[in-house]
């Protein structure tokens, strides 16, 4: 059986990953937006279009990292409040 303190440690780790990833993703969006607005060549726009699916995958992984502790807690019938 898993100790509840271990699950709260996992929860705190994933909250940290979530927050840091959210900050990083914000800066990436700002960077890509500025690059898209200021680019005059079609080559830069093609490069941005290649990066966009990677950002969407990053968003999906970001929200999975937020959900995983909740799923672990539900599996072991332990209540974990992610919004404390």
C-alpha angles and dihedrals in degrees: 000000000000118000113239091229089062090053092051088051089053089047092053091048092053091046088055091048090048094051095045092047091049091053092047092047091052091055091047091052091049091048094049092045093052091046091050093049096045099040116103099176124082090224093067091048090052089051091051091049089055091052096049097076089049090055090051090052088049091053091051092050090047093058092042088057087056094050100044097079090049090052092048090051092048091049092054094037093244120136113233117182109207095189100060 
